[in-house]
Amino acid sequence: MAEGVRESSTSQLMAERAYVYIRDQIVTVGIPPGSPVDEEKLMRELGVGRTPVREALKRLSVERLVTVYPRRGTFASEIQLDDELWLTEVRVPLEGLAADRAARRASAKERRTLERLSEDITREIAGGADMLPLVLLDAEIHRAVYRAAHNPYLESTLTTYLNLGMRIWFHRLSHLPDLSPHVLDQREVIAAILERDGDLARRTAEDHLQGCSHSIRSNA
């Protein structure tokens, strides 16, 4: 029995590792939109068999990051600019809800994490950070807020939408203007959460996302 449990746990860990690796390759457009997903190459890079890769691709298909075509194979999903608008329509109220709940529910440890991330924003921008680290920092802040909201369904949903939104950002990165003002907005979101002002946290989170969306669509 114990041996079977260990084997099951190992399989789950390999599948999760494969999922995270392939997801990040797709989100950062290391696997470009519309390109085939090479299972053999991924197996070699991960050092795993076919099953973990296949399980990861099934999850990514549900999350709309890959598209499976019968008899053709699996491809990184295409990106359309309209995707960003549709994602934003859904994300804005949910991001606001997550910030509101984080203001009301964040633990002391989560509040310290958010405070550190706010300091990271100031340091990165003062140091003239490139676009890539700013985008990654922005995503880290979003994920920290989702966790602090203490609603697993909200966190799961928003994480899926964040990955899709991030992929558009990475796809458009060379065409985007200076993102520093939008990342700076996150300090206001964090400040409202730390002050336990749920209404203000909601408004600033919604404004932040709408501002980011406007920048992407204005520079299409």
C-alpha positions as CSV (number, residue, x, y, z in Angstrom):
1,M,0.0,0.0,0.0
2,A,2.7,2.4,1.0
3,E,4.6,1.7,-2.2
4,G,1.5,2.5,-4.3
5,V,1.0,5.8,-2.4
6,R,4.6,6.8,-3.1
7,E,4.3,6.0,-6.8
8,S,1.0,7.9,-7.0
9,S,2.6,10.9,-5.2
10,T,5.7,10.8,-7.5
11,S,3.5,10.7,-10.6
12,Q,1.5,13.7,-9.4
13,L,4.7,15.6,-8.7
14,M,6.1,14.9,-12.2
15,A,2.7,15.9,-13.8
16,E,2.7,19.1,-11.8
17,R,6.3,19.9,-12.7
18,A,5.5,19.3,-16.3
19,Y,2.5,21.5,-16.1
20,V,4.3,24.4,-14.6
21,Y,7.2,24.2,-17.0
22,I,5.1,23.9,-20.2
23,R,2.7,26.6,-18.9
24,D,5.5,29.0,-18.4
25,Q,7.0,28.2,-21.8
26,I,3.6,29.1,-23.4
27,V,2.9,32.2,-21.2
28,T,6.3,33.7,-21.9
29,V,5.9,32.8,-25.6
30,G,8.9,30.5,-25.5
31,I,6.5,28.3,-27.4
32,P,5.1,30.9,-29.8
33,P,1.3,31.3,-30.4
34,G,0.2,28.9,-33.1
35,S,3.3,26.7,-33.0
36,P,3.2,23.0,-32.5
37,V,4.0,21.6,-29.0
38,D,6.8,19.1,-29.4
39,E,6.1,16.4,-26.8
40,E,9.4,14.6,-27.4
41,K,11.4,17.8,-26.8
42,L,9.5,18.6,-23.6
43,M,10.1,15.0,-22.4
44,R,13.8,15.4,-22.9
45,E,13.9,18.9,-21.2
46,L,11.9,17.7,-18.2
47,G,13.5,14.3,-18.0
48,V,10.1,12.6,-17.7
49,G,8.0,10.1,-19.7
50,R,5.1,10.9,-22.0
51,T,2.4,10.5,-19.4
52,P,3.2,13.6,-17.3
53,V,3.5,15.7,-20.4
54,R,0.2,14.5,-21.8
55,E,-1.5,15.1,-18.4
56,A,-0.1,18.7,-18.4
57,L,-1.3,19.3,-21.9
58,K,-4.8,18.2,-20.9
59,R,-4.8,20.8,-18.1
60,L,-3.5,23.5,-20.4
61,S,-6.1,22.7,-23.0
62,V,-8.9,23.3,-20.4
63,E,-7.1,26.6,-19.6
64,R,-7.1,27.6,-23.3
65,L,-3.3,27.8,-23.5
66,V,-3.1,24.9,-26.0
67,T,-5.4,23.7,-28.7
68,V,-5.7,20.1,-29.7
69,Y,-6.5,19.3,-33.3
70,P,-7.5,15.7,-34.1
71,R,-4.9,14.0,-36.4
72,R,-2.8,17.2,-36.4
73,G,-1.5,17.4,-32.8
74,T,-1.3,20.0,-30.0
75,F,-0.5,23.7,-30.7
76,A,0.0,26.7,-28.5
77,S,-3.2,28.6,-28.8
78,E,-3.3,31.6,-31.2
79,I,-3.6,35.1,-29.7
80,Q,-6.1,37.7,-31.0
81,L,-6.2,41.2,-29.7
82,D,-9.9,40.8,-28.9
83,D,-8.8,38.2,-26.3
84,E,-7.3,40.9,-24.2
85,L,-10.6,42.9,-24.2
86,W,-12.7,39.9,-23.3
87,L,-10.3,38.9,-20.6
88,T,-10.3,42.4,-19.1
89,E,-14.1,42.5,-19.0
90,V,-14.1,39.3,-16.9
91,R,-11.1,40.1,-14.8
92,V,-11.9,43.7,-13.7
93,P,-14.7,42.8,-11.3
94,L,-13.0,39.7,-10.1
95,E,-9.7,41.5,-9.5
96,G,-11.6,44.1,-7.5
97,L,-13.3,41.4,-5.5
98,A,-9.9,39.7,-4.7
99,A,-8.4,43.0,-3.6
100,D,-11.4,43.7,-1.4
101,R,-11.3,40.3,0.2
102,A,-7.5,40.5,0.7
103,A,-8.0,43.7,2.6
104,R,-10.4,42.0,4.9
105,R,-8.8,38.6,5.2
106,A,-5.0,38.8,4.6
107,S,-2.9,37.1,7.4
108,A,0.0,38.9,9.1
109,K,2.4,36.8,6.9
110,E,0.6,37.7,3.7
111,R,0.5,41.4,4.7
112,R,4.3,41.3,5.2
113,T,4.7,39.7,1.7
114,L,2.6,42.4,0.1
115,E,4.6,45.1,1.9
116,R,7.8,43.5,0.6
117,L,6.4,43.5,-2.9
118,S,5.5,47.1,-2.6
119,E,9.1,47.9,-1.7
120,D,10.3,45.8,-4.6
121,I,8.3,48.0,-7.0
122,T,10.0,51.1,-5.7
123,R,13.5,49.5,-5.9
124,E,13.0,48.0,-9.4
125,I,11.7,51.2,-10.9
126,A,14.3,53.4,-9.2
127,G,17.0,51.0,-10.6
128,G,15.6,51.4,-14.1
129,A,14.3,47.9,-14.4
130,D,13.6,46.6,-17.9
131,M,10.1,45.6,-19.0
132,L,10.5,41.9,-18.4
133,P,11.2,42.1,-14.6
134,L,8.4,44.6,-14.2
135,V,5.9,42.4,-15.9
136,L,7.0,39.4,-13.7
137,L,6.8,41.5,-10.6
138,D,3.3,42.7,-11.5
139,A,2.2,39.1,-11.9
140,E,3.8,38.1,-8.6
141,I,1.7,40.9,-6.9
142,H,-1.5,39.7,-8.5
143,R,-0.9,36.1,-7.3
144,A,-0.1,37.3,-3.8
145,V,-3.4,39.2,-3.7
146,Y,-5.3,36.2,-4.9
147,R,-3.8,34.0,-2.1
148,A,-4.6,36.7,0.5
149,A,-8.2,36.7,-0.6
150,H,-8.6,33.2,0.9
151,N,-11.1,32.0,-1.6
152,P,-9.8,29.0,-3.5
153,Y,-12.3,29.3,-6.4
154,L,-11.5,32.9,-6.9
155,E,-7.8,32.3,-6.8
156,S,-8.0,29.4,-9.3
157,T,-10.2,31.4,-11.7
158,L,-8.0,34.5,-11.5
159,T,-4.8,32.6,-11.9
160,T,-6.1,31.1,-15.1
161,Y,-7.1,34.5,-16.5
162,L,-3.8,36.0,-15.3
163,N,-1.8,33.4,-17.3
164,L,-3.8,34.2,-20.4
165,G,-3.4,37.9,-19.9
166,M,0.3,37.6,-19.2
167,R,0.8,35.7,-22.4
168,I,-0.7,38.6,-24.3
169,W,1.7,41.0,-22.5
170,F,4.7,38.9,-23.4
171,H,3.5,38.6,-27.0
172,R,3.2,42.4,-27.2
173,L,6.2,43.3,-25.0
174,S,8.4,44.9,-27.7
175,H,5.4,47.1,-28.7
176,L,4.4,48.3,-25.3
177,P,5.2,51.8,-23.8
178,D,6.8,52.3,-20.4
179,L,4.9,50.1,-18.0
180,S,6.4,51.8,-14.8
181,P,3.3,53.9,-14.1
182,H,1.0,50.9,-14.2
183,V,3.2,48.9,-12.0
184,L,3.4,51.8,-9.6
185,D,-0.4,51.6,-9.4
186,Q,0.1,48.3,-7.6
187,R,1.6,50.2,-4.6
188,E,-1.8,51.9,-4.2
189,V,-3.6,48.5,-4.3
190,I,-1.2,47.1,-1.7
191,A,-1.5,50.2,0.5
192,A,-5.3,49.9,0.5
193,I,-5.1,46.2,1.5
194,L,-2.6,47.0,4.3
195,E,-5.0,49.7,5.6
196,R,-7.8,47.1,5.5
197,D,-9.8,49.4,3.2
198,G,-11.7,46.9,1.1
199,D,-13.6,49.5,-1.0
200,L,-10.5,51.4,-1.9
201,A,-8.6,48.2,-2.6
202,R,-11.3,47.2,-5.0
203,R,-11.3,50.5,-6.9
204,T,-7.6,50.8,-7.2
205,A,-7.3,47.1,-8.4
206,E,-9.9,47.7,-11.1
207,D,-8.3,51.0,-12.2
208,H,-4.9,49.3,-12.4
209,L,-6.1,46.5,-14.7
210,Q,-8.1,48.9,-16.9
211,G,-5.0,51.1,-17.3
212,C,-2.9,48.2,-18.3
213,S,-5.5,47.0,-20.8
214,H,-5.8,50.5,-22.3
215,S,-2.0,50.6,-22.9
216,I,-2.0,47.2,-24.7
217,R,-4.9,48.1,-27.0
218,S,-3.6,51.6,-27.7
219,N,-0.3,50.2,-28.9
220,A,-1.7,47.3,-31.0
